Amino acid sequence: MSLFPYNTLEKFVFAALTLVIAFSVHEFAHAYTAWKFGDNTAKNQGRLTLNPIKHIDPIGAIMIFVVGFGWARPVPVNRFFFKNPRLAGILVSVMGPISNLILASIGFLVFFSIGRFAADGAYAETMIAFLNTFIWLNLVLFVFNLMPLPPLDGYRIVEDLAPNGIRAKMTQYEQYGTLIFLILVITPLGDYTIWPVFRVILPAIAEGMYQFFLSFFI
């Protein structure tokens, strides 16, 4: 299943630009939330910024366009500085995907604003084409990062919600979970496991948000 729409040069450019923005905002959201809860680790390493250079992993970026799966540079988080490590850990983890949902929402607002106020023309058509890619990829990142598999944010959330005994077991076997995740993402096994979930959830979220924002412009 292809989640990244770059079968033409134009879409490739749109996808690349979107991922630069989405990855940078995603990692900034992690860093900012950790900083607000008292952890200066990311800030001290220059990660409390929207500068893509600080967040983009060149290999991870290339892998997206080669195998359809990639990554940004993970934000360092030191739970020692949190007064409530579990709550802060959950919020730090969830704010990454939430930032992508916010970006998709902004994309919808601009999309409908162009449809309502912009004159027809090549510029408007190009912007709408870009926004289609921008919205879709941010929704992909929102859903993808909430999957409860290491090393994704969804796994960290489940880990912080789990009782201490289960949490210890999760930590013990985390390396195997990461291997399973990579197998599911890269091999055809994903066609029978995680990708069917995307086929259901992503269109449902996209349609729900489309109808929600459309209601403000009718």
Backbone torsions as a table, in degrees:
resi	resn	phi	psi	omega
1	MET	NA	129.6	179.3
2	SER	-96.5	120.3	177.8
3	LEU	-99.4	-9.1	-174.2
4	PHE	-113.7	108.8	-173.5
5	PRO	-81.5	85.8	179.4
6	TYR	-137.8	49.0	-179.7
7	ASN	-83.9	-1.3	172.5
8	THR	-131.2	164.1	180.0
9	LEU	-60.9	-41.5	-179.8
10	GLU	-61.5	-46.3	-180.0
11	LYS	-67.3	-32.8	175.9
12	PHE	-61.4	-45.4	178.7
13	VAL	-63.9	-44.4	178.9
14	PHE	-60.6	-43.3	-179.1
15	ALA	-65.8	-42.1	179.9
16	ALA	-62.9	-45.6	179.5
17	LEU	-63.5	-42.8	179.0
18	THR	-61.0	-44.8	-177.1
19	LEU	-67.9	-34.2	175.6
20	VAL	-61.3	-45.9	179.6
21	ILE	-67.5	-48.0	-174.1
22	ALA	-65.2	-43.9	178.7
23	PHE	-64.5	-42.2	-177.7
24	SER	-64.6	-45.6	179.6
25	VAL	-66.9	-40.7	179.5
26	HIS	-58.2	-50.5	-178.1
27	GLU	-71.5	-35.5	175.1
28	PHE	-60.4	-40.2	-179.8
29	ALA	-61.5	-41.7	175.3
30	HIS	-60.3	-49.7	-176.0
31	ALA	-63.6	-43.6	-177.5
32	TYR	-65.0	-44.0	-179.1
33	THR	-65.0	-42.7	177.4
34	ALA	-61.3	-40.9	179.6
35	TRP	-64.0	-41.8	179.9
36	LYS	-64.6	-26.3	178.4
37	PHE	-93.2	8.3	172.0
38	GLY	105.2	1.3	179.8
39	ASP	-98.9	112.2	-178.8
40	ASN	-92.2	6.3	-174.7
41	THR	-56.5	-52.2	-179.0
42	ALA	-64.9	-40.8	179.5
43	LYS	-61.1	-43.6	-179.0
44	ASN	-66.5	-21.6	178.0
45	GLN	-96.8	10.9	176.5
46	GLY	76.2	20.9	-177.0
47	ARG	-96.1	-3.9	178.1
48	LEU	-85.4	65.4	-174.0
49	THR	-156.5	158.4	174.3
50	LEU	-95.6	4.7	179.3
51	ASN	-64.2	115.1	-177.1
52	PRO	-58.3	-30.6	-178.1
53	ILE	-59.0	-32.1	-178.9
54	LYS	-77.7	-17.6	-172.1
55	HIS	-116.3	-28.3	-174.5
56	ILE	-78.4	129.2	172.7
57	ASP	-95.0	115.7	-175.3
58	PRO	-55.4	-44.6	-179.7
59	ILE	-65.3	-44.7	178.9
60	GLY	-60.7	-38.5	179.2
61	ALA	-66.8	-43.3	179.3
62	ILE	-63.5	-39.7	-177.8
63	MET	-62.0	-30.7	178.5
64	ILE	-59.0	-42.0	-176.3
65	PHE	-86.5	-10.9	178.3
66	VAL	-94.6	-49.7	-176.1
67	VAL	-118.4	-1.5	179.1
68	GLY	82.5	13.2	178.8
69	PHE	-145.4	131.7	-179.9
70	GLY	-154.1	-166.3	-174.8
71	TRP	-160.2	160.7	170.6
72	ALA	-102.1	178.3	176.8
73	ARG	-75.0	120.6	-179.2
74	PRO	-62.3	141.1	176.6
75	VAL	-78.2	129.0	178.3
76	PRO	-72.0	132.5	179.4
77	VAL	-130.1	129.0	177.4
78	ASN	-111.1	103.1	-176.0
79	ARG	-64.7	-15.7	-179.4
80	PHE	-58.7	-30.1	-175.9
81	PHE	-84.2	-7.4	-179.1
82	PHE	-84.4	133.3	175.8
83	LYS	-68.5	-37.5	176.0
84	ASN	-123.3	87.4	-171.9
85	PRO	-57.2	-38.3	-177.2
86	ARG	-68.3	-51.2	-179.2
87	LEU	-63.0	-47.2	180.0
88	ALA	-63.4	-40.0	179.6
89	GLY	-61.5	-42.8	178.7
90	ILE	-62.5	-46.2	-177.6
91	LEU	-66.8	-39.6	176.7
92	VAL	-61.4	-42.5	-178.9
93	SER	-68.4	-45.0	-173.4
94	VAL	-73.6	-24.3	-176.7
95	MET	-69.0	-22.0	175.1
96	GLY	-63.8	-59.2	176.3
97	PRO	-59.5	-38.4	179.6
98	ILE	-60.7	-36.1	179.0
99	SER	-62.7	-35.2	177.7
100	ASN	-71.2	-34.2	175.6
101	LEU	-66.4	-38.6	177.4
102	ILE	-64.6	-42.4	177.9
103	LEU	-61.9	-41.7	177.7
104	ALA	-62.4	-38.8	178.2
105	SER	-63.4	-43.5	176.7
106	ILE	-60.7	-40.4	178.0
107	GLY	-59.6	-43.4	177.4
108	PHE	-62.6	-42.3	-179.9
109	LEU	-61.1	-44.9	179.0
110	VAL	-66.9	-39.6	179.3
111	PHE	-56.7	-50.7	-178.3
112	PHE	-73.2	-29.8	176.7
113	SER	-65.0	-41.3	177.5
114	ILE	-63.0	-43.8	179.6
115	GLY	-62.4	-32.4	-177.0
116	ARG	-85.3	-42.9	-168.1
117	PHE	-110.9	-25.2	-174.6
118	ALA	-81.9	145.0	175.7
119	ALA	-74.5	153.5	176.9
120	ASP	-64.2	151.0	178.6
121	GLY	157.4	175.9	-176.8
122	ALA	-63.2	-36.6	-178.9
123	TYR	-63.5	-46.9	-179.9
124	ALA	-63.7	-41.2	179.4
125	GLU	-63.4	-41.0	179.0
126	THR	-65.8	-42.0	179.1
127	MET	-63.4	-41.4	179.3
128	ILE	-65.5	-40.3	177.8
129	ALA	-62.8	-42.5	178.1
130	PHE	-64.3	-43.4	-177.8
131	LEU	-64.9	-33.7	175.0
132	ASN	-59.3	-44.4	177.5
133	THR	-68.5	-43.2	-178.0
134	PHE	-60.4	-47.0	-179.8
135	ILE	-65.0	-48.0	-176.3
136	TRP	-61.0	-48.7	-176.4
137	LEU	-67.5	-35.5	177.0
138	ASN	-67.5	-34.9	174.8
139	LEU	-69.0	-36.9	175.0
140	VAL	-59.0	-47.7	-179.0
141	LEU	-66.0	-35.8	177.2
142	PHE	-60.1	-52.6	-177.8
143	VAL	-70.0	-44.8	-176.1
144	PHE	-59.1	-45.8	-175.9
145	ASN	-73.7	-14.1	176.8
146	LEU	-89.8	-0.9	176.0
147	MET	-64.1	135.9	-176.1
148	PRO	-81.7	51.5	178.5
149	LEU	-127.3	137.8	177.9
150	PRO	-68.7	143.3	8.5
151	PRO	-100.7	28.4	-172.3
152	LEU	-77.7	163.1	-178.3
153	ASP	-61.1	-35.8	179.6
154	GLY	-60.1	-35.9	177.8
155	TYR	-67.1	-41.0	179.6
156	ARG	-64.4	-35.6	178.1
157	ILE	-65.6	-47.9	178.4
158	VAL	-61.3	-39.7	-179.8
159	GLU	-61.2	-42.2	-179.8
160	ASP	-73.5	-25.5	178.2
161	LEU	-81.2	-21.9	-174.4
162	ALA	-74.0	147.8	173.4
163	PRO	-59.8	159.6	-175.3
164	ASN	-55.0	-42.6	-178.6
165	GLY	-62.2	-46.2	179.5
166	ILE	-68.4	-37.9	178.6
167	ARG	-59.5	-41.6	178.6
168	ALA	-63.0	-40.5	178.4
169	LYS	-65.5	-40.7	179.4
170	MET	-61.5	-43.1	178.9
171	THR	-63.2	-39.0	-178.1
172	GLN	-63.3	-38.4	-175.2
173	TYR	-106.2	12.6	-175.5
174	GLU	-59.7	-38.3	-178.1
175	GLN	-61.6	-34.2	178.7
176	TYR	-73.4	-34.8	176.3
177	GLY	-63.1	-38.9	177.9
178	THR	-63.7	-41.3	178.5
179	LEU	-63.7	-43.3	178.3
180	ILE	-61.5	-42.3	179.1
181	PHE	-59.0	-47.2	-179.2
182	LEU	-63.0	-38.9	179.1
183	ILE	-63.7	-43.6	-178.4
184	LEU	-66.6	-35.3	-177.2
185	VAL	-77.1	-41.0	-170.7
186	ILE	-90.7	-35.0	-175.0
187	THR	-92.2	167.8	178.3
188	PRO	-62.8	-12.9	177.8
189	LEU	-58.3	-29.0	178.8
190	GLY	-61.6	-25.2	179.3
191	ASP	-65.8	-18.7	-177.8
192	TYR	-112.7	1.9	-176.3
193	THR	-125.9	-82.0	-172.3
194	ILE	-82.7	-33.8	-175.2
195	TRP	-67.7	-35.8	174.4
196	PRO	-58.6	-32.0	176.9
197	VAL	-64.2	-42.3	178.5
198	PHE	-63.8	-37.3	-178.6
199	ARG	-63.3	-27.2	-179.9
200	VAL	-91.3	-50.2	-171.4
201	ILE	-72.0	-46.9	-175.3
202	LEU	-61.0	-50.6	178.2
203	PRO	-61.2	-34.7	-179.5
204	ALA	-66.1	-43.7	178.7
205	ILE	-66.3	-44.7	-179.4
206	ALA	-60.7	-44.0	-179.6
207	GLU	-67.4	-41.2	179.0
208	GLY	-61.9	-43.1	179.2
209	MET	-69.4	-38.3	178.2
210	TYR	-58.3	-48.3	-179.0
211	GLN	-66.4	-37.1	179.8
212	PHE	-62.3	-50.0	-178.0
213	PHE	-74.5	-29.1	176.8
214	LEU	-61.7	-34.3	-177.7
215	SER	-61.9	-23.2	-179.9
216	PHE	-83.0	-12.5	-175.1
217	PHE	-115.2	3.3	178.6
218	ILE	-79.3	NA	NA
